[in-house]
Amino acid sequence: MSLNCEETFRRFQDYIDRELSEEEMRLVREHLESCGMCAEEYLFEDRVLRHIRKFLADNEVPADLSERVFGALDRDSGV
Amino acid sequence: MNALASRQVSGFSLNFVYGGGDALRQSLRAGFGLSIQDGQQAELARMIDREEFERALRPVLPLAYRYCLNLCGNSDDAMELVQEASISAFRAFHQFESGTNFKAWLLKILTNQFLMSRRAQSRQPAQSIEEVPELYLYRQARRFGVSTKVDPFELLLDKVDGLAVRHAMSKLPDEYVVVAVLHFLSESSYDDCAQTLDIPIGTVRSRLHRARRLLQASLWQIAEERGYLPNEVAR
């Protein structure tokens, strides 16, 4: 069994998220290895999502975060 | 690793060991079988809960803050949310099952608190999802004749800073943004997201896919408004 472009496209997001079964992951991978157009779409989308993930994770955390949170807990407990 | 701590509880001094498991904690809560008054015992139990809570919370606080920041879109609201949710979590800490996933439990509380605060002002998407095709940025690049072989970072994302991404996130409807931030930031699987948000896995999948499309459309719009797009695209 093999996938065509349309069937591969429908599985893109789940493939990027590694949410397909092992068998489906293999089928998508095989299609991407043999279809330049789909491979280009996939690589672009995968990179976009990786960059977005990095942006979200790189947000600076205030130096006094713990102090403020535990201070709020102390105030709430009447300490 | 165990750590010894000494605390004063209403004049009653006790050395106790952290990380000793449920049996030890039960003994501590029972005052080691020593004869202490009810008030002292309750205070001792509260103190032990607080120590345990602090130990569990501290390592996940940066993630919790970033989660709130990306949900709320600004640092003041994020700080308020993380503080309020931490207080709620501490009050409910007796319900937390020791040995289970504290991070997932906290994220659930943060999400509920966020959704409750947003109930009155739920956002609507700036664009209808039907207007936004799959692989939006890729299609836009092709539409404007920009090479899609380049890394999208070079196309547009190197000029879009974290603030712009937060701004784009903040345009998503609440039910989409919680799934997207949870998935992107904590790298939760669809199943983990479904459990944290108490929604079916199919709903996680469809909301996440829609969130990505809307987010990409929003990023493109921001780049266009700010003049970040390459010369080929700029009109």
Interface residues (C-beta under 8 A of the other chain):
Chain A: F9 F12 Q13 D14 D17 E19 E40 E41 F44 E45 R47 V48 L49 H51 I52 R53 F55 L56 A57 D58 N59 V61 P62 L65 S66 R68 V69 F70 A72 L73 D76 S77
Chain B: R46 R50 E54 L57 R58 L61 P62 Y65 R66 L69 N70 S75 M79 V82 Q83 E84 S86 I87 F90 E134 L135 L137 Y138 A141 T148 K149 D151 P152 F153 L157 V160 D161 G162 V165 R166 M169 V181 H183 F184 L185 E187 S189 Y190 R205 L208 H209 R212 L215 Q216
